[in-house]
Amino acid sequence: MKQAEIIKHLSNKQLKQQVWLSQLLMIIIAIILSIIFFDNWNVFLSLFQLTLSDFLIFGVGSAVVIVFLDILMMRVFPKNWWDDGGINQKLFQEGSYFEIILLCVVVAISEEWLFRGVIQTNFGIMIASSIFAIIHVRYLSKLLLFTAVVALSFWLGLVYHWTNSLPVVIMLHFLINVTLAIMIRTGGNS
């Protein structure tokens, strides 16, 4: 059964439960791998260093540019090239703004903690970015979507490499997701 068919059979509530479950699983994996790969608590805490300039330039500034490019590409390329099987529509078209923001915060924290904080710190940008792109399986069948996710993954990896700061990449990831999610919620992406 194709992914789009599976999604059609899930209610919005069931889909959201699956997303929350996947994020909980990522957090559990991140915790376990953090315990395994970080020698002590101070090494882990060092991932949270932050400068205001990095936060504004790489976190907020990068997000603005990426969202702008995403919107531009949505206008240039046919809608079916961007269709992820209806998952994002189903996730964000209904529900409160608080729910959308909370989900985007949790996704950004869990994914960046695992992929940048643990995997990239210990195995490098290539492995972390490749795994990040692959776990976004719903994008694998669409060349444009997959290319965008791969590019975003490597950009997140580069920003983390340059700043050595999880808060910066968490903010970057959050701002991209929440902006696009709210656009879906308000109908601004059509």
C-alpha positions as CSV (number, residue, x, y, z in Angstrom):
1,M,0.0,0.0,0.0
2,K,1.4,3.4,-1.0
3,Q,2.1,6.0,1.7
4,A,-0.7,8.3,0.5
5,E,-3.2,5.4,0.8
6,I,-2.0,4.6,4.3
7,I,-2.4,8.3,5.3
8,K,-5.9,8.5,3.9
9,H,-6.9,5.7,6.3
10,L,-5.5,7.5,9.3
11,S,-7.6,10.2,11.1
12,N,-5.8,13.5,11.9
13,K,-5.7,12.4,15.5
14,Q,-4.1,9.0,14.6
15,L,-1.5,10.7,12.4
16,K,-0.7,13.2,15.1
17,Q,-0.3,10.4,17.6
18,Q,2.1,8.6,15.3
19,V,4.2,11.8,15.0
20,W,4.3,12.3,18.7
21,L,5.2,8.7,19.2
22,S,8.1,9.0,16.7
23,Q,9.4,12.1,18.4
24,L,9.3,10.3,21.8
25,L,11.2,7.5,20.3
26,M,13.8,10.0,18.9
27,I,14.2,11.6,22.3
28,I,14.7,8.2,24.0
29,I,17.3,7.2,21.4
30,A,19.0,10.6,21.8
31,I,19.1,10.1,25.6
32,I,20.5,6.6,25.3
33,L,23.1,7.6,22.7
34,S,24.1,10.7,24.8
35,I,24.7,8.5,27.8
36,I,26.8,6.1,25.6
37,F,28.8,8.7,23.6
38,F,29.4,11.6,26.0
39,D,32.0,11.0,28.7
40,N,30.3,13.3,31.2
41,W,27.5,15.8,31.7
42,N,29.8,18.8,31.0
43,V,30.7,17.5,27.5
44,F,27.0,17.3,26.7
45,L,26.2,20.7,28.2
46,S,28.9,22.2,26.0
47,L,26.6,21.6,23.0
48,F,24.4,24.4,24.4
49,Q,26.8,27.3,24.1
50,L,25.3,30.2,22.4
51,T,26.2,33.7,21.1
52,L,23.6,36.2,20.1
53,S,25.2,36.8,16.7
54,D,25.2,33.1,15.8
55,F,21.6,32.8,17.0
56,L,20.4,35.8,15.0
57,I,22.5,35.2,11.8
58,F,22.5,31.4,11.6
59,G,19.3,30.6,13.5
60,V,16.9,33.3,12.6
61,G,18.5,34.7,9.4
62,S,19.0,31.3,7.8
63,A,15.4,30.4,8.6
64,V,14.1,33.5,6.9
65,V,16.2,32.7,3.7
66,I,15.2,29.1,3.7
67,V,11.5,29.8,4.1
68,F,11.7,32.4,1.4
69,L,13.4,29.9,-1.0
70,D,10.8,27.3,-0.1
71,I,7.9,29.6,-0.8
72,L,9.6,30.7,-4.1
73,M,10.1,27.1,-5.1
74,M,6.4,26.3,-4.3
75,R,5.4,29.1,-6.6
76,V,7.7,27.9,-9.4
77,F,7.3,24.2,-9.4
78,P,4.0,22.3,-9.8
79,K,2.1,21.5,-6.6
80,N,2.4,17.7,-7.1
81,W,6.2,18.0,-7.0
82,W,5.8,19.2,-3.4
83,D,3.1,16.8,-2.3
84,D,4.3,14.6,0.6
85,G,1.3,12.3,0.4
86,G,-0.9,14.7,2.4
87,I,0.9,14.3,5.7
88,N,1.8,17.9,6.3
89,Q,-1.7,19.0,5.3
90,K,-3.3,16.5,7.6
91,L,-1.0,17.4,10.5
92,F,-1.3,21.1,10.3
93,Q,-4.6,22.0,8.5
94,E,-6.6,21.6,11.7
95,G,-5.8,22.1,15.4
96,S,-4.8,25.0,17.5
97,Y,-1.8,27.2,16.9
98,F,-0.5,26.2,20.3
99,E,-0.6,22.6,19.2
100,I,1.3,23.4,16.0
101,I,3.9,25.4,17.9
102,L,4.4,22.7,20.5
103,L,4.8,20.0,17.9
104,C,7.3,22.1,16.0
105,V,9.3,22.8,19.2
106,V,9.4,19.1,20.1
107,V,10.3,18.0,16.5
108,A,13.2,20.6,16.4
109,I,14.5,19.6,19.8
110,S,14.3,15.8,19.3
111,E,15.7,15.8,15.8
112,E,18.5,18.2,16.3
113,W,19.5,16.7,19.6
114,L,19.8,13.3,18.0
115,F,21.1,14.2,14.5
116,R,23.4,17.2,15.3
117,G,24.0,16.8,19.0
118,V,24.7,13.1,19.1
119,I,25.3,11.7,15.6
120,Q,27.1,14.6,14.0
121,T,29.2,15.3,17.1
122,N,30.4,11.7,17.2
123,F,30.2,10.5,13.5
124,G,30.4,13.7,11.4
125,I,28.2,15.7,9.2
126,M,27.9,13.2,6.3
127,I,26.5,10.4,8.4
128,A,24.2,12.7,10.4
129,S,22.8,14.5,7.4
130,S,22.4,11.4,5.4
131,I,20.4,9.6,8.1
132,F,18.4,12.7,8.7
133,A,17.4,12.8,5.1
134,I,16.6,9.1,4.9
135,I,14.3,9.2,8.0
136,H,12.2,11.7,6.2
137,V,11.0,8.8,4.2
138,R,7.9,10.5,2.9
139,Y,10.1,12.7,0.7
140,L,12.1,9.8,-0.9
141,S,9.7,9.4,-3.8
142,K,9.7,13.0,-4.8
143,L,13.0,14.2,-6.3
144,L,12.4,17.9,-5.5
145,L,11.3,17.2,-1.9
146,F,14.1,14.8,-1.3
147,T,16.7,17.3,-2.7
148,A,15.3,20.0,-0.5
149,V,15.5,17.8,2.6
150,V,19.0,16.7,1.8
151,A,20.1,20.4,1.2
152,L,18.4,21.5,4.4
153,S,20.0,18.6,6.3
154,F,23.4,19.5,5.2
155,W,22.8,23.2,5.9
156,L,21.7,22.3,9.5
157,G,24.9,20.3,9.8
158,L,27.0,23.1,8.5
159,V,25.4,25.6,10.8
160,Y,26.0,23.2,13.8
161,H,29.6,22.7,12.6
162,W,30.2,26.5,12.4
163,T,28.5,27.5,15.6
164,N,28.9,24.3,17.8
165,S,25.5,25.2,19.2
166,L,22.4,23.1,19.5
167,P,20.2,26.0,20.4
168,V,21.1,27.7,17.0
169,V,20.1,24.7,14.9
170,I,17.1,24.0,17.1
171,M,15.9,27.5,16.5
172,L,16.6,27.3,12.8
173,H,14.7,24.0,12.4
174,F,11.8,25.2,14.6
175,L,11.4,28.5,12.6
176,I,11.3,26.7,9.3
177,N,8.8,24.1,10.5
178,V,6.5,26.4,12.4
179,T,6.4,29.0,9.6
180,L,5.5,26.4,6.9
181,A,3.1,24.7,9.3
182,I,1.3,27.9,10.0
183,M,1.1,28.7,6.3
184,I,-0.6,25.3,5.8
185,R,-2.9,26.1,8.7
186,T,-3.9,29.5,7.3
187,G,-4.1,28.3,3.7
188,G,-1.1,30.5,2.7
189,N,0.8,27.7,0.9
190,S,-1.7,27.1,-1.9
